[in-house]
Structure formats: C-alpha cells, structure tokens
C-alpha cells in the first residue's frame, strides 16, 4: 500500500508508526530503570539514637 496524503487527517499507518515508536521508548526506559544498579545508602545523614537534636 502506498502512503496517501490526505487533507482530512492522518493516515492510520502514521498513527501506528508513532505508537510503535512510543512503545519502543517506553520499553527501553523500563529496561534501563530495572537494570540500573541501586545507589549505595548514604549514612552521612543518619542520626544516631544516642544523639540529641534540638529543633
């Protein structure tokens, strides 16, 4: 099928192509989110129970 240039709106294949691109971006973002190494905890801001803090 050839691409049809229409003045009445978008070709449905253009919408499908955009949807496929969005799905690929979402899949890559989710993969990078779940594969990344968690940051080691920062113990510098931990208050030791024996310390007293005045507010």
Biopython code that builds the backbone (N, CA, C, O; Angstrom):
import numpy as np
from Bio.PDB.StructureBuilder import StructureBuilder

atoms = [
    (1, "UNK", "N", (0.835, -1.182, 0.000)),
    (1, "UNK", "CA", (0.000, 0.000, 0.000)),
    (1, "UNK", "C", (0.883, 1.250, 0.000)),
    (1, "UNK", "O", (1.897, 1.318, 0.695)),
    (2, "UNK", "N", (0.477, 2.211, -0.782)),
    (2, "UNK", "CA", (1.213, 3.457, -0.830)),
    (2, "UNK", "C", (0.732, 4.401, 0.262)),
    (2, "UNK", "O", (-0.388, 4.291, 0.761)),
    (3, "UNK", "N", (1.615, 5.334, 0.617)),
    (3, "UNK", "CA", (1.222, 6.360, 1.576)),
    (3, "UNK", "C", (0.245, 7.295, 0.885)),
    (3, "UNK", "O", (0.477, 7.714, -0.249)),
    (4, "UNK", "N", (-0.827, 7.617, 1.550)),
    (4, "UNK", "CA", (-1.829, 8.517, 0.985)),
    (4, "UNK", "C", (-1.772, 9.840, 1.732)),
    (4, "UNK", "O", (-1.904, 9.881, 2.955)),
    (5, "UNK", "N", (-1.579, 10.899, 1.001)),
    (5, "UNK", "CA", (-1.581, 12.217, 1.619)),
    (5, "UNK", "C", (-3.006, 12.738, 1.548)),
    (5, "UNK", "O", (-3.562, 12.951, 0.470)),
    (6, "UNK", "N", (-3.572, 12.933, 2.714)),
    (6, "UNK", "CA", (-4.962, 13.340, 2.771)),
    (6, "UNK", "C", (-5.077, 14.656, 3.521)),
    (6, "UNK", "O", (-4.348, 14.901, 4.483)),
    (7, "UNK", "N", (-5.988, 15.492, 3.080)),
    (7, "UNK", "CA", (-6.234, 16.753, 3.780)),
    (7, "UNK", "C", (-7.189, 16.558, 4.956)),
    (7, "UNK", "O", (-7.376, 17.469, 5.763)),
    (8, "UNK", "N", (-7.785, 15.389, 5.052)),
    (8, "UNK", "CA", (-8.812, 15.148, 6.075)),
    (8, "UNK", "C", (-8.240, 14.591, 7.367)),
    (8, "UNK", "O", (-9.002, 14.335, 8.299)),
    (9, "UNK", "N", (-6.980, 14.401, 7.458)),
    (9, "UNK", "CA", (-6.405, 13.879, 8.685)),
    (9, "UNK", "C", (-5.184, 13.038, 8.399)),
    (9, "UNK", "O", (-4.648, 13.052, 7.290)),
    (10, "UNK", "N", (-4.751, 12.312, 9.398)),
    (10, "UNK", "CA", (-3.554, 11.489, 9.275)),
    (10, "UNK", "C", (-3.903, 10.123, 8.694)),
    (10, "UNK", "O", (-5.010, 9.607, 8.852)),
    (11, "UNK", "N", (-2.923, 9.575, 8.029)),
    (11, "UNK", "CA", (-3.043, 8.208, 7.545)),
    (11, "UNK", "C", (-2.962, 7.280, 8.760)),
    (11, "UNK", "O", (-2.111, 7.501, 9.622)),
    (12, "UNK", "N", (-3.802, 6.262, 8.864)),
    (12, "UNK", "CA", (-3.751, 5.364, 10.026)),
    (12, "UNK", "C", (-2.379, 4.725, 10.228)),
    (12, "UNK", "O", (-2.012, 4.401, 11.357)),
    (13, "UNK", "N", (-1.618, 4.541, 9.151)),
    (13, "UNK", "CA", (-0.285, 3.955, 9.292)),
    (13, "UNK", "C", (0.673, 4.911, 9.994)),
    (13, "UNK", "O", (1.608, 4.468, 10.661)),
    (14, "UNK", "N", (0.455, 6.206, 9.854)),
    (14, "UNK", "CA", (1.280, 7.165, 10.583)),
    (14, "UNK", "C", (1.031, 7.046, 12.081)),
    (14, "UNK", "O", (1.967, 7.093, 12.879)),
    (15, "UNK", "N", (-0.230, 6.891, 12.455)),
    (15, "UNK", "CA", (-0.576, 6.716, 13.868)),
    (15, "UNK", "C", (0.055, 5.433, 14.394)),
    (15, "UNK", "O", (0.580, 5.410, 15.507)),
    (16, "UNK", "N", (0.008, 4.369, 13.602)),
    (16, "UNK", "CA", (0.623, 3.098, 14.013)),
    (16, "UNK", "C", (2.132, 3.248, 14.174)),
    (16, "UNK", "O", (2.709, 2.708, 15.117)),
    (17, "UNK", "N", (2.773, 3.974, 13.267)),
    (17, "UNK", "CA", (4.218, 4.181, 13.348)),
    (17, "UNK", "C", (4.587, 4.976, 14.607)),
    (17, "UNK", "O", (5.564, 4.654, 15.283)),
    (18, "UNK", "N", (3.814, 5.998, 14.912)),
    (18, "UNK", "CA", (4.062, 6.779, 16.134)),
    (18, "UNK", "C", (3.850, 5.922, 17.360)),
    (18, "UNK", "O", (4.627, 6.007, 18.311)),
    (19, "UNK", "N", (2.806, 5.090, 17.364)),
    (19, "UNK", "CA", (2.538, 4.213, 18.508)),
    (19, "UNK", "C", (3.670, 3.211, 18.709)),
    (19, "UNK", "O", (4.046, 2.926, 19.846)),
    (20, "UNK", "N", (4.214, 2.677, 17.630)),
    (20, "UNK", "CA", (5.330, 1.732, 17.732)),
    (20, "UNK", "C", (6.561, 2.429, 18.304)),
    (20, "UNK", "O", (7.256, 1.868, 19.151)),
    (21, "UNK", "N", (6.830, 3.649, 17.846)),
    (21, "UNK", "CA", (7.983, 4.404, 18.377)),
    (21, "UNK", "C", (7.814, 4.690, 19.862)),
    (21, "UNK", "O", (8.774, 4.583, 20.626)),
    (22, "UNK", "N", (6.609, 5.052, 20.278)),
    (22, "UNK", "CA", (6.351, 5.322, 21.694)),
    (22, "UNK", "C", (6.532, 4.053, 22.516)),
    (22, "UNK", "O", (7.111, 4.100, 23.601)),
    (23, "UNK", "N", (6.048, 2.923, 22.019)),
    (23, "UNK", "CA", (6.218, 1.656, 22.737)),
    (23, "UNK", "C", (7.694, 1.296, 22.879)),
    (23, "UNK", "O", (8.112, 0.822, 23.936)),
    (24, "UNK", "N", (8.474, 1.510, 21.849)),
    (24, "UNK", "CA", (9.910, 1.210, 21.927)),
    (24, "UNK", "C", (10.577, 2.090, 22.981)),
    (24, "UNK", "O", (11.403, 1.613, 23.759)),
    (25, "UNK", "N", (10.220, 3.375, 23.009)),
    (25, "UNK", "CA", (10.797, 4.279, 24.009)),
    (25, "UNK", "C", (10.408, 3.852, 25.414)),
    (25, "UNK", "O", (11.241, 3.890, 26.320)),
    (26, "UNK", "N", (9.166, 3.449, 25.614)),
    (26, "UNK", "CA", (8.704, 3.006, 26.942)),
    (26, "UNK", "C", (9.425, 1.730, 27.360)),
    (26, "UNK", "O", (9.826, 1.603, 28.517)),
    (27, "UNK", "N", (9.593, 0.798, 26.450)),
    (27, "UNK", "CA", (10.275, -0.459, 26.769)),
    (27, "UNK", "C", (11.733, -0.196, 27.136)),
    (27, "UNK", "O", (12.239, -0.769, 28.101)),
    (28, "UNK", "N", (12.413, 0.664, 26.378)),
    (28, "UNK", "CA", (13.815, 0.980, 26.677)),
    (28, "UNK", "C", (13.927, 1.693, 28.023)),
    (28, "UNK", "O", (14.840, 1.407, 28.797)),
    (29, "UNK", "N", (13.015, 2.615, 28.309)),
    (29, "UNK", "CA", (13.051, 3.331, 29.585)),
    (29, "UNK", "C", (12.807, 2.378, 30.752)),
    (29, "UNK", "O", (13.482, 2.475, 31.777)),
    (30, "UNK", "N", (11.854, 1.461, 30.610)),
    (30, "UNK", "CA", (11.585, 0.497, 31.682)),
    (30, "UNK", "C", (12.771, -0.433, 31.879)),
    (30, "UNK", "O", (13.116, -0.762, 33.014)),
    (31, "UNK", "N", (13.394, -0.858, 30.799)),
    (31, "UNK", "CA", (14.573, -1.723, 30.899)),
    (31, "UNK", "C", (15.694, -1.014, 31.643)),
    (31, "UNK", "O", (16.316, -1.588, 32.537)),
    (32, "UNK", "N", (15.950, 0.242, 31.269)),
    (32, "UNK", "CA", (17.024, 0.989, 31.940)),
    (32, "UNK", "C", (16.695, 1.235, 33.404)),
    (32, "UNK", "O", (17.600, 1.267, 34.237)),
    (33, "UNK", "N", (15.413, 1.410, 33.739)),
    (33, "UNK", "CA", (15.016, 1.642, 35.125)),
    (33, "UNK", "C", (15.249, 0.396, 35.972)),
    (33, "UNK", "O", (15.746, 0.500, 37.093)),
    (34, "UNK", "N", (14.902, -0.774, 35.457)),
    (34, "UNK", "CA", (15.001, -2.003, 36.239)),
    (34, "UNK", "C", (16.397, -2.616, 36.241)),
    (34, "UNK", "O", (16.706, -3.421, 37.120)),
    (35, "UNK", "N", (17.241, -2.260, 35.287)),
    (35, "UNK", "CA", (18.566, -2.864, 35.204)),
    (35, "UNK", "C", (19.613, -2.050, 35.969)),
    (35, "UNK", "O", (20.655, -2.587, 36.345)),
    (36, "UNK", "N", (19.352, -0.780, 36.199)),
    (36, "UNK", "CA", (20.363, 0.058, 36.844)),
    (36, "UNK", "C", (20.694, -0.451, 38.237)),
    (36, "UNK", "O", (19.862, -1.059, 38.909)),
    (37, "UNK", "N", (21.913, -0.192, 38.651)),
    (37, "UNK", "CA", (22.354, -0.591, 39.978)),
    (37, "UNK", "C", (21.796, 0.376, 41.005)),
    (37, "UNK", "O", (21.834, 1.588, 40.789)),
    (38, "UNK", "N", (21.286, -0.122, 42.104)),
    (38, "UNK", "CA", (20.802, 0.796, 43.131)),
    (38, "UNK", "C", (21.965, 1.542, 43.779)),
    (38, "UNK", "O", (23.059, 1.001, 43.942)),
    (39, "UNK", "N", (21.707, 2.774, 44.137)),
    (39, "UNK", "CA", (22.756, 3.572, 44.761)),
    (39, "UNK", "C", (22.996, 3.080, 46.182)),
    (39, "UNK", "O", (22.049, 2.730, 46.887)),
    (40, "UNK", "N", (24.259, 3.051, 46.606)),
    (40, "UNK", "CA", (24.521, 2.632, 47.982)),
    (40, "UNK", "C", (23.928, 3.652, 48.950)),
    (40, "UNK", "O", (23.917, 4.848, 48.659)),
    (41, "UNK", "N", (23.443, 3.198, 50.080)),
    (41, "UNK", "CA", (22.834, 4.139, 51.019)),
    (41, "UNK", "C", (23.863, 5.116, 51.572)),
    (41, "UNK", "O", (25.009, 4.754, 51.839)),
    (42, "UNK", "N", (23.437, 6.340, 51.734)),
    (42, "UNK", "CA", (24.290, 7.376, 52.271)),
    (42, "UNK", "C", (24.042, 7.450, 53.781)),
    (42, "UNK", "O", (22.953, 7.823, 54.216)),
    (43, "UNK", "N", (25.051, 7.097, 54.573)),
    (43, "UNK", "CA", (24.887, 7.055, 56.023)),
    (43, "UNK", "C", (25.258, 8.379, 56.681)),
    (43, "UNK", "O", (25.207, 8.490, 57.906)),
    (44, "UNK", "N", (25.622, 9.364, 55.906)),
    (44, "UNK", "CA", (26.055, 10.630, 56.482)),
    (44, "UNK", "C", (24.894, 11.383, 57.133)),
    (44, "UNK", "O", (25.100, 12.133, 58.087)),
    (45, "UNK", "N", (23.676, 11.189, 56.623)),
    (45, "UNK", "CA", (22.555, 11.923, 57.180)),
    (45, "UNK", "C", (21.780, 11.119, 58.222)),
    (45, "UNK", "O", (20.696, 11.535, 58.632)),
    (46, "UNK", "N", (22.299, 10.008, 58.645)),
    (46, "UNK", "CA", (21.623, 9.181, 59.640)),
    (46, "UNK", "C", (21.907, 9.721, 61.037)),
    (46, "UNK", "O", (23.061, 9.970, 61.387)),
    (47, "UNK", "N", (20.871, 9.901, 61.824)),
    (47, "UNK", "CA", (21.033, 10.392, 63.186)),
    (47, "UNK", "C", (21.142, 9.197, 64.118)),
    (47, "UNK", "O", (20.246, 8.354, 64.165)),
    (48, "UNK", "N", (22.217, 9.125, 64.843)),
    (48, "UNK", "CA", (22.430, 8.030, 65.792)),
    (48, "UNK", "C", (21.471, 8.226, 66.958)),
    (48, "UNK", "O", (21.324, 9.348, 67.441)),
    (49, "UNK", "N", (20.815, 7.165, 67.426)),
    (49, "UNK", "CA", (19.834, 7.325, 68.511)),
    (49, "UNK", "C", (20.404, 7.956, 69.763)),
    (49, "UNK", "O", (19.645, 8.552, 70.529)),
    (50, "UNK", "N", (21.701, 7.858, 70.012)),
    (50, "UNK", "CA", (22.276, 8.427, 71.220)),
    (50, "UNK", "C", (22.453, 9.930, 71.114)),
    (50, "UNK", "O", (22.712, 10.589, 72.120)),
    (51, "UNK", "N", (22.319, 10.489, 69.911)),
    (51, "UNK", "CA", (22.468, 11.920, 69.744)),
    (51, "UNK", "C", (21.144, 12.622, 70.073)),
    (51, "UNK", "O", (20.064, 12.062, 69.888)),
    (52, "UNK", "N", (21.255, 13.829, 70.551)),
    (52, "UNK", "CA", (20.047, 14.617, 70.778)),
    (52, "UNK", "C", (20.014, 15.762, 69.775)),
    (52, "UNK", "O", (21.046, 16.352, 69.454)),
    (53, "UNK", "N", (18.845, 16.059, 69.297)),
    (53, "UNK", "CA", (18.679, 17.097, 68.294)),
    (53, "UNK", "C", (17.694, 18.115, 68.819)),
    (53, "UNK", "O", (16.624, 17.756, 69.311)),
    (54, "UNK", "N", (18.050, 19.387, 68.718)),
    (54, "UNK", "CA", (17.141, 20.459, 69.107)),
    (54, "UNK", "C", (16.545, 21.061, 67.851)),
    (54, "UNK", "O", (17.264, 21.359, 66.896)),
    (55, "UNK", "N", (15.257, 21.238, 67.848)),
    (55, "UNK", "CA", (14.587, 21.828, 66.693)),
    (55, "UNK", "C", (14.257, 23.240, 66.966)),
    (55, "UNK", "O", (13.685, 23.917, 66.111)),
]
sb = StructureBuilder()
sb.init_structure("model")
sb.init_model(0)
sb.init_chain("A")
sb.init_seg("    ")
for serial, (resi, resn, name, xyz) in enumerate(atoms, 1):
    if name == "N":
        sb.init_residue(resn, " ", resi, " ")
    sb.init_atom(name, np.array(xyz, "f"), 0.0, 1.0, " ", f" {name:<3s}", serial, name[0])
structure = sb.get_structure()
